[in-house]
Amino acid sequence: MSDFIHVGFGNIVNKSKVIAIVGPEGAPVRRMVSNSRDAGTAIDATRGRKTRSVLIMEGDRLVLSALSPDALLKRAGIEIEGSDLQDSGEA
C-alpha cells in the first residue's frame, strides 16, 4: 500500500495521481474548491471537519482533507527540509 496516502477517516488516494497538496486559505484555492463542488468533482474526505488541506489530483478532481499538508506529506513518506510548512507552525 505504499502507492497510497491515507487522507483521514479511512480514506486513501493514489499517490501517483496527486499533483499538489495545498492549504485552503488562499482565495484562488477557495475558488477552485467552490468551482469543483459546483461541477461535482470535489471529493470531501473531511467527514464534516474543517478542511485543512486540498489535494489537487489528475483529471480535475480535488480531495478535501481534515489533515494538514504537513501531516499528509509525512504519511506519504515525503520529508521536505527547510520548507515553509515546517517553519509556519502548522502541523
PDB file of N, CA, C and O in Angstrom:
ATOM      1  N   MET A   1       0.809  -1.197   0.000  1.00  0.00           N
ATOM      2  CA  MET A   1       0.000   0.000   0.000  1.00  0.00           C
ATOM      3  C   MET A   1       0.850   1.258   0.000  1.00  0.00           C
ATOM      4  O   MET A   1       0.356   2.327   0.359  1.00  0.00           O
ATOM      5  N   SER A   2       2.090   1.164  -0.386  1.00  0.00           N
ATOM      6  CA  SER A   2       2.954   2.331  -0.383  1.00  0.00           C
ATOM      7  C   SER A   2       2.602   3.305  -1.503  1.00  0.00           C
ATOM      8  O   SER A   2       3.116   4.424  -1.529  1.00  0.00           O
ATOM      9  N   ASP A   3       1.741   2.900  -2.419  1.00  0.00           N
ATOM     10  CA  ASP A   3       1.338   3.782  -3.514  1.00  0.00           C
ATOM     11  C   ASP A   3       0.138   4.640  -3.158  1.00  0.00           C
ATOM     12  O   ASP A   3      -0.404   5.341  -4.012  1.00  0.00           O
ATOM     13  N   PHE A   4      -0.280   4.586  -1.898  1.00  0.00           N
ATOM     14  CA  PHE A   4      -1.460   5.322  -1.467  1.00  0.00           C
ATOM     15  C   PHE A   4      -1.136   6.201  -0.270  1.00  0.00           C
ATOM     16  O   PHE A   4      -0.210   5.920   0.491  1.00  0.00           O
ATOM     17  N   ILE A   5      -1.909   7.265  -0.114  1.00  0.00           N
ATOM     18  CA  ILE A   5      -1.791   8.160   1.039  1.00  0.00           C
ATOM     19  C   ILE A   5      -3.110   8.103   1.797  1.00  0.00           C
ATOM     20  O   ILE A   5      -4.179   8.267   1.210  1.00  0.00           O
ATOM     21  N   HIS A   6      -3.029   7.871   3.101  1.00  0.00           N
ATOM     22  CA  HIS A   6      -4.208   7.908   3.948  1.00  0.00           C
ATOM     23  C   HIS A   6      -4.513   9.370   4.233  1.00  0.00           C
ATOM     24  O   HIS A   6      -3.695  10.059   4.842  1.00  0.00           O
ATOM     25  N   VAL A   7      -5.681   9.861   3.803  1.00  0.00           N
ATOM     26  CA  VAL A   7      -6.035  11.279   3.950  1.00  0.00           C
ATOM     27  C   VAL A   7      -6.991  11.524   5.112  1.00  0.00           C
ATOM     28  O   VAL A   7      -7.525  12.623   5.263  1.00  0.00           O
ATOM     29  N   GLY A   8      -7.204  10.504   5.927  1.00  0.00           N
ATOM     30  CA  GLY A   8      -8.035  10.652   7.116  1.00  0.00           C
ATOM     31  C   GLY A   8      -9.344   9.907   7.024  1.00  0.00           C
ATOM     32  O   GLY A   8      -9.942   9.780   5.956  1.00  0.00           O
ATOM     33  N   PHE A   9      -9.779   9.414   8.182  1.00  0.00           N
ATOM     34  CA  PHE A   9     -11.076   8.756   8.330  1.00  0.00           C
ATOM     35  C   PHE A   9     -11.254   7.566   7.384  1.00  0.00           C
ATOM     36  O   PHE A   9     -12.342   7.345   6.854  1.00  0.00           O
ATOM     37  N   GLY A  10     -10.186   6.807   7.180  1.00  0.00           N
ATOM     38  CA  GLY A  10     -10.257   5.611   6.351  1.00  0.00           C
ATOM     39  C   GLY A  10     -10.247   5.874   4.856  1.00  0.00           C
ATOM     40  O   GLY A  10     -10.463   4.951   4.071  1.00  0.00           O
ATOM     41  N   ASN A  11     -10.004   7.091   4.450  1.00  0.00           N
ATOM     42  CA  ASN A  11      -9.973   7.438   3.033  1.00  0.00           C
ATOM     43  C   ASN A  11      -8.533   7.449   2.536  1.00  0.00           C
ATOM     44  O   ASN A  11      -7.638   7.949   3.217  1.00  0.00           O
ATOM     45  N   ILE A  12      -8.314   6.899   1.354  1.00  0.00           N
ATOM     46  CA  ILE A  12      -6.980   6.869   0.773  1.00  0.00           C
ATOM     47  C   ILE A  12      -7.035   7.374  -0.664  1.00  0.00           C
ATOM     48  O   ILE A  12      -8.065   7.283  -1.332  1.00  0.00           O
ATOM     49  N   VAL A  13      -5.904   7.908  -1.128  1.00  0.00           N
ATOM     50  CA  VAL A  13      -5.804   8.357  -2.518  1.00  0.00           C
ATOM     51  C   VAL A  13      -4.529   7.772  -3.119  1.00  0.00           C
ATOM     52  O   VAL A  13      -3.578   7.443  -2.410  1.00  0.00           O
ATOM     53  N   ASN A  14      -4.538   7.655  -4.418  1.00  0.00           N
ATOM     54  CA  ASN A  14      -3.390   7.152  -5.151  1.00  0.00           C
ATOM     55  C   ASN A  14      -2.312   8.234  -5.192  1.00  0.00           C
ATOM     56  O   ASN A  14      -2.528   9.317  -5.735  1.00  0.00           O
ATOM     57  N   LYS A  15      -1.160   7.932  -4.615  1.00  0.00           N
ATOM     58  CA  LYS A  15      -0.076   8.911  -4.516  1.00  0.00           C
ATOM     59  C   LYS A  15       0.404   9.383  -5.885  1.00  0.00           C
ATOM     60  O   LYS A  15       0.796  10.541  -6.037  1.00  0.00           O
ATOM     61  N   SER A  16       0.379   8.509  -6.872  1.00  0.00           N
ATOM     62  CA  SER A  16       0.884   8.880  -8.199  1.00  0.00           C
ATOM     63  C   SER A  16      -0.064   9.821  -8.946  1.00  0.00           C
ATOM     64  O   SER A  16       0.327  10.401  -9.958  1.00  0.00           O
ATOM     65  N   LYS A  17      -1.287   9.983  -8.474  1.00  0.00           N
ATOM     66  CA  LYS A  17      -2.260  10.874  -9.117  1.00  0.00           C
ATOM     67  C   LYS A  17      -2.307  12.261  -8.483  1.00  0.00           C
ATOM     68  O   LYS A  17      -3.015  13.139  -8.977  1.00  0.00           O
ATOM     69  N   VAL A  18      -1.560  12.472  -7.391  1.00  0.00           N
ATOM     70  CA  VAL A  18      -1.553  13.759  -6.703  1.00  0.00           C
ATOM     71  C   VAL A  18      -0.619  14.717  -7.433  1.00  0.00           C
ATOM     72  O   VAL A  18       0.549  14.401  -7.665  1.00  0.00           O
ATOM     73  N   ILE A  19      -1.135  15.881  -7.790  1.00  0.00           N
ATOM     74  CA  ILE A  19      -0.331  16.917  -8.430  1.00  0.00           C
ATOM     75  C   ILE A  19       0.229  17.863  -7.378  1.00  0.00           C
ATOM     76  O   ILE A  19       1.401  18.236  -7.435  1.00  0.00           O
ATOM     77  N   ALA A  20      -0.615  18.257  -6.407  1.00  0.00           N
ATOM     78  CA  ALA A  20      -0.175  19.191  -5.370  1.00  0.00           C
ATOM     79  C   ALA A  20      -1.023  19.001  -4.119  1.00  0.00           C
ATOM     80  O   ALA A  20      -2.160  18.533  -4.177  1.00  0.00           O
ATOM     81  N   ILE A  21      -0.433  19.381  -2.982  1.00  0.00           N
ATOM     82  CA  ILE A  21      -1.151  19.429  -1.709  1.00  0.00           C
ATOM     83  C   ILE A  21      -1.013  20.862  -1.213  1.00  0.00           C
ATOM     84  O   ILE A  21       0.096  21.336  -0.963  1.00  0.00           O
ATOM     85  N   VAL A  22      -2.145  21.550  -1.070  1.00  0.00           N
ATOM     86  CA  VAL A  22      -2.120  22.967  -0.704  1.00  0.00           C
ATOM     87  C   VAL A  22      -3.062  23.228   0.471  1.00  0.00           C
ATOM     88  O   VAL A  22      -3.981  22.457   0.745  1.00  0.00           O
ATOM     89  N   GLY A  23      -2.802  24.331   1.144  1.00  0.00           N
ATOM     90  CA  GLY A  23      -3.702  24.787   2.200  1.00  0.00           C
ATOM     91  C   GLY A  23      -4.915  25.456   1.592  1.00  0.00           C
ATOM     92  O   GLY A  23      -4.830  25.970   0.477  1.00  0.00           O
ATOM     93  N   PRO A  24      -6.044  25.468   2.285  1.00  0.00           N
ATOM     94  CA  PRO A  24      -7.287  26.011   1.727  1.00  0.00           C
ATOM     95  C   PRO A  24      -7.491  27.502   1.969  1.00  0.00           C
ATOM     96  O   PRO A  24      -8.556  28.029   1.647  1.00  0.00           O
ATOM     97  N   GLU A  25      -6.502  28.197   2.527  1.00  0.00           N
ATOM     98  CA  GLU A  25      -6.709  29.577   2.969  1.00  0.00           C
ATOM     99  C   GLU A  25      -6.779  30.596   1.850  1.00  0.00           C
ATOM    100  O   GLU A  25      -7.530  31.565   1.962  1.00  0.00           O
ATOM    101  N   GLY A  26      -6.040  30.419   0.793  1.00  0.00           N
ATOM    102  CA  GLY A  26      -5.970  31.424  -0.264  1.00  0.00           C
ATOM    103  C   GLY A  26      -7.234  31.517  -1.103  1.00  0.00           C
ATOM    104  O   GLY A  26      -7.949  30.533  -1.292  1.00  0.00           O
ATOM    105  N   ALA A  27      -7.492  32.712  -1.598  1.00  0.00           N
ATOM    106  CA  ALA A  27      -8.685  32.937  -2.420  1.00  0.00           C
ATOM    107  C   ALA A  27      -8.702  32.072  -3.684  1.00  0.00           C
ATOM    108  O   ALA A  27      -9.760  31.550  -4.034  1.00  0.00           O
ATOM    109  N   PRO A  28      -7.576  31.899  -4.381  1.00  0.00           N
ATOM    110  CA  PRO A  28      -7.618  31.042  -5.576  1.00  0.00           C
ATOM    111  C   PRO A  28      -7.991  29.587  -5.248  1.00  0.00           C
ATOM    112  O   PRO A  28      -8.708  28.934  -6.006  1.00  0.00           O
ATOM    113  N   VAL A  29      -7.497  29.099  -4.117  1.00  0.00           N
ATOM    114  CA  VAL A  29      -7.825  27.714  -3.727  1.00  0.00           C
ATOM    115  C   VAL A  29      -9.288  27.628  -3.325  1.00  0.00           C
ATOM    116  O   VAL A  29      -9.967  26.662  -3.675  1.00  0.00           O
ATOM    117  N   ARG A  30      -9.782  28.616  -2.600  1.00  0.00           N
ATOM    118  CA  ARG A  30     -11.206  28.615  -2.230  1.00  0.00           C
ATOM    119  C   ARG A  30     -12.089  28.630  -3.476  1.00  0.00           C
ATOM    120  O   ARG A  30     -13.115  27.951  -3.524  1.00  0.00           O
ATOM    121  N   ARG A  31     -11.682  29.418  -4.497  1.00  0.00           N
ATOM    122  CA  ARG A  31     -12.434  29.449  -5.762  1.00  0.00           C
ATOM    123  C   ARG A  31     -12.396  28.081  -6.436  1.00  0.00           C
ATOM    124  O   ARG A  31     -13.413  27.598  -6.933  1.00  0.00           O
ATOM    125  N   MET A  32     -11.210  27.456  -6.450  1.00  0.00           N
ATOM    126  CA  MET A  32     -11.090  26.120  -7.063  1.00  0.00           C
ATOM    127  C   MET A  32     -12.008  25.123  -6.366  1.00  0.00           C
ATOM    128  O   MET A  32     -12.676  24.328  -7.027  1.00  0.00           O
ATOM    129  N   VAL A  33     -12.047  25.160  -5.034  1.00  0.00           N
ATOM    130  CA  VAL A  33     -12.898  24.239  -4.272  1.00  0.00           C
ATOM    131  C   VAL A  33     -14.364  24.510  -4.586  1.00  0.00           C
ATOM    132  O   VAL A  33     -15.130  23.574  -4.811  1.00  0.00           O
ATOM    133  N   SER A  34     -14.760  25.768  -4.604  1.00  0.00           N
ATOM    134  CA  SER A  34     -16.144  26.130  -4.902  1.00  0.00           C
ATOM    135  C   SER A  34     -16.545  25.669  -6.303  1.00  0.00           C
ATOM    136  O   SER A  34     -17.612  25.084  -6.488  1.00  0.00           O
ATOM    137  N   ASN A  35     -15.691  25.934  -7.281  1.00  0.00           N
ATOM    138  CA  ASN A  35     -15.976  25.515  -8.662  1.00  0.00           C
ATOM    139  C   ASN A  35     -16.035  23.997  -8.777  1.00  0.00           C
ATOM    140  O   ASN A  35     -16.877  23.454  -9.492  1.00  0.00           O
ATOM    141  N   SER A  36     -15.137  23.314  -8.072  1.00  0.00           N
ATOM    142  CA  SER A  36     -15.110  21.865  -8.114  1.00  0.00           C
ATOM    143  C   SER A  36     -16.364  21.257  -7.474  1.00  0.00           C
ATOM    144  O   SER A  36     -16.904  20.264  -7.961  1.00  0.00           O
ATOM    145  N   ARG A  37     -16.815  21.867  -6.381  1.00  0.00           N
ATOM    146  CA  ARG A  37     -18.058  21.391  -5.745  1.00  0.00           C
ATOM    147  C   ARG A  37     -19.248  21.584  -6.689  1.00  0.00           C
ATOM    148  O   ARG A  37     -20.100  20.705  -6.816  1.00  0.00           O
ATOM    149  N   ASP A  38     -19.293  22.747  -7.350  1.00  0.00           N
ATOM    150  CA  ASP A  38     -20.379  23.017  -8.292  1.00  0.00           C
ATOM    151  C   ASP A  38     -20.361  22.031  -9.458  1.00  0.00           C
ATOM    152  O   ASP A  38     -21.414  21.609  -9.935  1.00  0.00           O
ATOM    153  N   ALA A  39     -19.171  21.669  -9.911  1.00  0.00           N
ATOM    154  CA  ALA A  39     -19.027  20.746 -11.041  1.00  0.00           C
ATOM    155  C   ALA A  39     -19.152  19.280 -10.625  1.00  0.00           C
ATOM    156  O   ALA A  39     -19.244  18.398 -11.479  1.00  0.00           O
ATOM    157  N   GLY A  40     -19.156  19.019  -9.322  1.00  0.00           N
ATOM    158  CA  GLY A  40     -19.270  17.648  -8.843  1.00  0.00           C
ATOM    159  C   GLY A  40     -17.958  16.874  -8.895  1.00  0.00           C
ATOM    160  O   GLY A  40     -17.965  15.643  -8.897  1.00  0.00           O
ATOM    161  N   THR A  41     -16.839  17.582  -8.936  1.00  0.00           N
ATOM    162  CA  THR A  41     -15.540  16.907  -8.998  1.00  0.00           C
ATOM    163  C   THR A  41     -14.755  17.011  -7.693  1.00  0.00           C
ATOM    164  O   THR A  41     -13.591  16.613  -7.642  1.00  0.00           O
ATOM    165  N   ALA A  42     -15.373  17.539  -6.643  1.00  0.00           N
ATOM    166  CA  ALA A  42     -14.733  17.611  -5.333  1.00  0.00           C
ATOM    167  C   ALA A  42     -15.083  16.362  -4.535  1.00  0.00           C
ATOM    168  O   ALA A  42     -16.237  15.934  -4.507  1.00  0.00           O
ATOM    169  N   ILE A  43     -14.090  15.790  -3.897  1.00  0.00           N
ATOM    170  CA  ILE A  43     -14.285  14.630  -3.035  1.00  0.00           C
ATOM    171  C   ILE A  43     -14.000  15.094  -1.617  1.00  0.00           C
ATOM    172  O   ILE A  43     -12.860  15.410  -1.278  1.00  0.00           O
ATOM    173  N   ASP A  44     -15.030  15.134  -0.795  1.00  0.00           N
ATOM    174  CA  ASP A  44     -14.893  15.626   0.580  1.00  0.00           C
ATOM    175  C   ASP A  44     -14.585  14.458   1.507  1.00  0.00           C
ATOM    176  O   ASP A  44     -15.458  13.641   1.799  1.00  0.00           O
ATOM    177  N   ALA A  45     -13.333  14.384   1.969  1.00  0.00           N
ATOM    178  CA  ALA A  45     -12.902  13.317   2.868  1.00  0.00           C
ATOM    179  C   ALA A  45     -12.721  13.849   4.287  1.00  0.00           C
ATOM    180  O   ALA A  45     -11.967  13.270   5.069  1.00  0.00           O
ATOM    181  N   THR A  46     -13.403  14.947   4.630  1.00  0.00           N
ATOM    182  CA  THR A  46     -13.227  15.580   5.936  1.00  0.00           C
ATOM    183  C   THR A  46     -14.166  15.023   6.998  1.00  0.00           C
ATOM    184  O   THR A  46     -13.930  15.204   8.192  1.00  0.00           O
ATOM    185  N   ARG A  47     -15.207  14.361   6.578  1.00  0.00           N
ATOM    186  CA  ARG A  47     -16.245  13.848   7.472  1.00  0.00           C
ATOM    187  C   ARG A  47     -16.801  14.958   8.367  1.00  0.00           C
ATOM    188  O   ARG A  47     -17.011  14.768   9.565  1.00  0.00           O
ATOM    189  N   GLY A  48     -17.035  16.129   7.747  1.00  0.00           N
ATOM    190  CA  GLY A  48     -17.639  17.248   8.457  1.00  0.00           C
ATOM    191  C   GLY A  48     -16.676  18.114   9.238  1.00  0.00           C
ATOM    192  O   GLY A  48     -17.087  19.108   9.835  1.00  0.00           O
ATOM    193  N   ARG A  49     -15.409  17.760   9.246  1.00  0.00           N
ATOM    194  CA  ARG A  49     -14.407  18.559   9.964  1.00  0.00           C
ATOM    195  C   ARG A  49     -13.939  19.726   9.088  1.00  0.00           C
ATOM    196  O   ARG A  49     -14.285  19.808   7.909  1.00  0.00           O
ATOM    197  N   LYS A  50     -13.161  20.613   9.672  1.00  0.00           N
ATOM    198  CA  LYS A  50     -12.603  21.742   8.940  1.00  0.00           C
ATOM    199  C   LYS A  50     -11.611  21.233   7.890  1.00  0.00           C
ATOM    200  O   LYS A  50     -10.795  20.356   8.171  1.00  0.00           O
ATOM    201  N   THR A  51     -11.691  21.787   6.692  1.00  0.00           N
ATOM    202  CA  THR A  51     -10.747  21.434   5.626  1.00  0.00           C
ATOM    203  C   THR A  51      -9.412  22.094   5.929  1.00  0.00           C
ATOM    204  O   THR A  51      -9.326  23.319   6.022  1.00  0.00           O
ATOM    205  N   ARG A  52      -8.364  21.278   6.085  1.00  0.00           N
ATOM    206  CA  ARG A  52      -7.028  21.808   6.374  1.00  0.00           C
ATOM    207  C   ARG A  52      -6.088  21.654   5.193  1.00  0.00           C
ATOM    208  O   ARG A  52      -5.024  22.271   5.165  1.00  0.00           O
ATOM    209  N   SER A  53      -6.468  20.833   4.211  1.00  0.00           N
ATOM    210  CA  SER A  53      -5.651  20.721   3.004  1.00  0.00           C
ATOM    211  C   SER A  53      -6.512  20.300   1.824  1.00  0.00           C
ATOM    212  O   SER A  53      -7.561  19.675   1.976  1.00  0.00           O
ATOM    213  N   VAL A  54      -6.031  20.665   0.653  1.00  0.00           N
ATOM    214  CA  VAL A  54      -6.697  20.322  -0.600  1.00  0.00           C
ATOM    215  C   VAL A  54      -5.678  19.595  -1.469  1.00  0.00           C
ATOM    216  O   VAL A  54      -4.602  20.120  -1.756  1.00  0.00           O
ATOM    217  N   LEU A  55      -6.027  18.390  -1.880  1.00  0.00           N
ATOM    218  CA  LEU A  55      -5.172  17.628  -2.778  1.00  0.00           C
ATOM    219  C   LEU A  55      -5.678  17.844  -4.194  1.00  0.00           C
ATOM    220  O   LEU A  55      -6.825  17.525  -4.506  1.00  0.00           O
ATOM    221  N   ILE A  56      -4.833  18.377  -5.037  1.00  0.00           N
ATOM    222  CA  ILE A  56      -5.180  18.592  -6.437  1.00  0.00           C
ATOM    223  C   ILE A  56      -4.734  17.343  -7.182  1.00  0.00           C
ATOM    224  O   ILE A  56      -3.553  16.995  -7.192  1.00  0.00           O
ATOM    225  N   MET A  57      -5.697  16.678  -7.801  1.00  0.00           N
ATOM    226  CA  MET A  57      -5.452  15.391  -8.430  1.00  0.00           C
ATOM    227  C   MET A  57      -5.500  15.517  -9.950  1.00  0.00           C
ATOM    228  O   MET A  57      -6.004  16.499 -10.495  1.00  0.00           O
ATOM    229  N   GLU A  58      -4.966  14.504 -10.613  1.00  0.00           N
ATOM    230  CA  GLU A  58      -5.108  14.421 -12.066  1.00  0.00           C
ATOM    231  C   GLU A  58      -6.588  14.290 -12.401  1.00  0.00           C
ATOM    232  O   GLU A  58      -7.369  13.802 -11.585  1.00  0.00           O
ATOM    233  N   GLY A  59      -6.969  14.714 -13.571  1.00  0.00           N
ATOM    234  CA  GLY A  59      -8.359  14.579 -14.001  1.00  0.00           C
ATOM    235  C   GLY A  59      -9.282  15.619 -13.400  1.00  0.00           C
ATOM    236  O   GLY A  59     -10.485  15.382 -13.292  1.00  0.00           O
ATOM    237  N   ASP A  60      -8.746  16.769 -13.005  1.00  0.00           N
ATOM    238  CA  ASP A  60      -9.547  17.879 -12.487  1.00  0.00           C
ATOM    239  C   ASP A  60     -10.362  17.529 -11.254  1.00  0.00           C
ATOM    240  O   ASP A  60     -11.458  18.057 -11.066  1.00  0.00           O
ATOM    241  N   ARG A  61      -9.849  16.660 -10.428  1.00  0.00           N
ATOM    242  CA  ARG A  61     -10.505  16.315  -9.162  1.00  0.00           C
ATOM    243  C   ARG A  61      -9.770  16.984  -8.019  1.00  0.00           C
ATOM    244  O   ARG A  61      -8.555  17.176  -8.070  1.00  0.00           O
ATOM    245  N   LEU A  62     -10.527  17.339  -6.975  1.00  0.00           N
ATOM    246  CA  LEU A  62      -9.948  17.842  -5.736  1.00  0.00           C
ATOM    247  C   LEU A  62     -10.388  16.933  -4.604  1.00  0.00           C
ATOM    248  O   LEU A  62     -11.540  16.504  -4.555  1.00  0.00           O
ATOM    249  N   VAL A  63      -9.468  16.642  -3.694  1.00  0.00           N
ATOM    250  CA  VAL A  63      -9.794  15.887  -2.494  1.00  0.00           C
ATOM    251  C   VAL A  63      -9.579  16.815  -1.315  1.00  0.00           C
ATOM    252  O   VAL A  63      -8.494  17.371  -1.145  1.00  0.00           O
ATOM    253  N   LEU A  64     -10.618  16.986  -0.495  1.00  0.00           N
ATOM    254  CA  LEU A  64     -10.551  17.839   0.684  1.00  0.00           C
ATOM    255  C   LEU A  64     -10.254  16.961   1.885  1.00  0.00           C
ATOM    256  O   LEU A  64     -10.921  15.950   2.103  1.00  0.00           O
ATOM    257  N   SER A  65      -9.248  17.349   2.669  1.00  0.00           N
ATOM    258  CA  SER A  65      -8.839  16.548   3.816  1.00  0.00           C
ATOM    259  C   SER A  65      -8.837  17.394   5.080  1.00  0.00           C
ATOM    260  O   SER A  65      -8.581  18.597   5.030  1.00  0.00           O
ATOM    261  N   ALA A  66      -9.125  16.761   6.211  1.00  0.00           N
ATOM    262  CA  ALA A  66      -9.082  17.429   7.508  1.00  0.00           C
ATOM    263  C   ALA A  66      -7.672  17.409   8.087  1.00  0.00           C
ATOM    264  O   ALA A  66      -7.439  17.976   9.154  1.00  0.00           O
ATOM    265  N   LEU A  67      -6.735  16.771   7.407  1.00  0.00           N
ATOM    266  CA  LEU A  67      -5.346  16.732   7.857  1.00  0.00           C
ATOM    267  C   LEU A  67      -4.562  17.874   7.220  1.00  0.00           C
ATOM    268  O   LEU A  67      -4.873  18.307   6.110  1.00  0.00           O
ATOM    269  N   SER A  68      -3.553  18.353   7.922  1.00  0.00           N
ATOM    270  CA  SER A  68      -2.727  19.437   7.392  1.00  0.00           C
ATOM    271  C   SER A  68      -1.846  18.929   6.255  1.00  0.00           C
ATOM    272  O   SER A  68      -1.578  17.730   6.171  1.00  0.00           O
ATOM    273  N   PRO A  69      -1.393  19.827   5.378  1.00  0.00           N
ATOM    274  CA  PRO A  69      -0.480  19.408   4.313  1.00  0.00           C
ATOM    275  C   PRO A  69       0.775  18.724   4.857  1.00  0.00           C
ATOM    276  O   PRO A  69       1.271  17.765   4.265  1.00  0.00           O
ATOM    277  N   ASP A  70       1.285  19.219   5.985  1.00  0.00           N
ATOM    278  CA  ASP A  70       2.476  18.624   6.593  1.00  0.00           C
ATOM    279  C   ASP A  70       2.208  17.183   7.027  1.00  0.00           C
ATOM    280  O   ASP A  70       3.038  16.301   6.807  1.00  0.00           O
ATOM    281  N   ALA A  71       1.061  16.950   7.638  1.00  0.00           N
ATOM    282  CA  ALA A  71       0.708  15.594   8.075  1.00  0.00           C
ATOM    283  C   ALA A  71       0.564  14.656   6.877  1.00  0.00           C
ATOM    284  O   ALA A  71       0.975  13.497   6.937  1.00  0.00           O
ATOM    285  N   LEU A  72      -0.017  15.158   5.797  1.00  0.00           N
ATOM    286  CA  LEU A  72      -0.161  14.324   4.596  1.00  0.00           C
ATOM    287  C   LEU A  72       1.191  13.981   3.988  1.00  0.00           C
ATOM    288  O   LEU A  72       1.403  12.859   3.529  1.00  0.00           O
ATOM    289  N   LEU A  73       2.109  14.949   3.984  1.00  0.00           N
ATOM    290  CA  LEU A  73       3.455  14.674   3.471  1.00  0.00           C
ATOM    291  C   LEU A  73       4.145  13.603   4.302  1.00  0.00           C
ATOM    292  O   LEU A  73       4.803  12.719   3.753  1.00  0.00           O
ATOM    293  N   LYS A  74       4.001  13.676   5.615  1.00  0.00           N
ATOM    294  CA  LYS A  74       4.592  12.661   6.492  1.00  0.00           C
ATOM    295  C   LYS A  74       3.983  11.292   6.218  1.00  0.00           C
ATOM    296  O   LYS A  74       4.700  10.293   6.164  1.00  0.00           O
ATOM    297  N   ARG A  75       2.662  11.239   6.045  1.00  0.00           N
ATOM    298  CA  ARG A  75       2.003   9.968   5.757  1.00  0.00           C
ATOM    299  C   ARG A  75       2.417   9.403   4.404  1.00  0.00           C
ATOM    300  O   ARG A  75       2.411   8.189   4.198  1.00  0.00           O
ATOM    301  N   ALA A  76       2.779  10.298   3.481  1.00  0.00           N
ATOM    302  CA  ALA A  76       3.222   9.849   2.157  1.00  0.00           C
ATOM    303  C   ALA A  76       4.696   9.452   2.174  1.00  0.00           C
ATOM    304  O   ALA A  76       5.217   8.934   1.187  1.00  0.00           O
ATOM    305  N   GLY A  77       5.361   9.699   3.301  1.00  0.00           N
ATOM    306  CA  GLY A  77       6.771   9.370   3.402  1.00  0.00           C
ATOM    307  C   GLY A  77       7.665  10.381   2.723  1.00  0.00           C
ATOM    308  O   GLY A  77       8.778  10.053   2.312  1.00  0.00           O
ATOM    309  N   ILE A  78       7.186  11.616   2.600  1.00  0.00           N
ATOM    310  CA  ILE A  78       7.945  12.679   1.950  1.00  0.00           C
ATOM    311  C   ILE A  78       8.383  13.674   3.023  1.00  0.00           C
ATOM    312  O   ILE A  78       7.558  14.191   3.776  1.00  0.00           O
ATOM    313  N   GLU A  79       9.674  13.934   3.085  1.00  0.00           N
ATOM    314  CA  GLU A  79      10.178  14.904   4.045  1.00  0.00           C
ATOM    315  C   GLU A  79      10.849  16.032   3.290  1.00  0.00           C
ATOM    316  O   GLU A  79      11.731  15.804   2.462  1.00  0.00           O
ATOM    317  N   ILE A  80      10.425  17.253   3.581  1.00  0.00           N
ATOM    318  CA  ILE A  80      10.983  18.425   2.914  1.00  0.00           C
ATOM    319  C   ILE A  80      11.693  19.260   3.967  1.00  0.00           C
ATOM    320  O   ILE A  80      11.057  19.791   4.877  1.00  0.00           O
ATOM    321  N   GLU A  81      12.989  19.373   3.845  1.00  0.00           N
ATOM    322  CA  GLU A  81      13.760  20.163   4.800  1.00  0.00           C
ATOM    323  C   GLU A  81      13.715  21.631   4.414  1.00  0.00           C
ATOM    324  O   GLU A  81      13.795  21.980   3.236  1.00  0.00           O
ATOM    325  N   GLY A  82      13.587  22.489   5.423  1.00  0.00           N
ATOM    326  CA  GLY A  82      13.597  23.926   5.177  1.00  0.00           C
ATOM    327  C   GLY A  82      12.365  24.446   4.482  1.00  0.00           C
ATOM    328  O   GLY A  82      12.397  25.532   3.904  1.00  0.00           O
ATOM    329  N   SER A  83      11.280  23.699   4.522  1.00  0.00           N
ATOM    330  CA  SER A  83      10.065  24.143   3.838  1.00  0.00           C
ATOM    331  C   SER A  83       9.290  25.137   4.699  1.00  0.00           C
ATOM    332  O   SER A  83       9.514  25.239   5.905  1.00  0.00           O
ATOM    333  N   ASP A  84       8.387  25.858   4.068  1.00  0.00           N
ATOM    334  CA  ASP A  84       7.518  26.792   4.794  1.00  0.00           C
ATOM    335  C   ASP A  84       6.599  26.059   5.752  1.00  0.00           C
ATOM    336  O   ASP A  84       6.204  26.612   6.779  1.00  0.00           O
ATOM    337  N   LEU A  85       6.250  24.808   5.425  1.00  0.00           N
ATOM    338  CA  LEU A  85       5.357  24.055   6.273  1.00  0.00           C
ATOM    339  C   LEU A  85       5.958  23.851   7.664  1.00  0.00           C
ATOM    340  O   LEU A  85       5.268  23.999   8.672  1.00  0.00           O
ATOM    341  N   GLN A  86       7.227  23.515   7.710  1.00  0.00           N
ATOM    342  CA  GLN A  86       7.867  23.284   8.995  1.00  0.00           C
ATOM    343  C   GLN A  86       8.024  24.592   9.761  1.00  0.00           C
ATOM    344  O   GLN A  86       7.927  24.597  10.988  1.00  0.00           O
ATOM    345  N   ASP A  87       8.262  25.690   9.071  1.00  0.00           N
ATOM    346  CA  ASP A  87       8.510  26.961   9.722  1.00  0.00           C
ATOM    347  C   ASP A  87       7.228  27.681  10.144  1.00  0.00           C
ATOM    348  O   ASP A  87       7.265  28.547  11.019  1.00  0.00           O
ATOM    349  N   SER A  88       6.094  27.330   9.528  1.00  0.00           N
ATOM    350  CA  SER A  88       4.875  28.106   9.762  1.00  0.00           C
ATOM    351  C   SER A  88       4.133  27.729  11.022  1.00  0.00           C
ATOM    352  O   SER A  88       3.199  28.431  11.409  1.00  0.00           O
ATOM    353  N   GLY A  89       4.515  26.635  11.684  1.00  0.00           N
ATOM    354  CA  GLY A  89       3.820  26.231  12.883  1.00  0.00           C
ATOM    355  C   GLY A  89       2.610  25.371  12.613  1.00  0.00           C
ATOM    356  O   GLY A  89       1.933  24.956  13.555  1.00  0.00           O
ATOM    357  N   GLU A  90       2.309  25.085  11.339  1.00  0.00           N
ATOM    358  CA  GLU A  90       1.204  24.188  11.036  1.00  0.00           C
ATOM    359  C   GLU A  90       1.653  22.776  11.354  1.00  0.00           C
ATOM    360  O   GLU A  90       2.835  22.463  11.211  1.00  0.00           O
ATOM    361  N   ALA A  91       0.774  21.945  11.766  1.00  0.00           N
ATOM    362  CA  ALA A  91       1.051  20.518  11.976  1.00  0.00           C
ATOM    363  C   ALA A  91       0.225  20.048  13.052  1.00  0.00           C
ATOM    364  O   ALA A  91       0.287  18.871  13.409  1.00  0.00           O
TER     365      ALA A  91
END
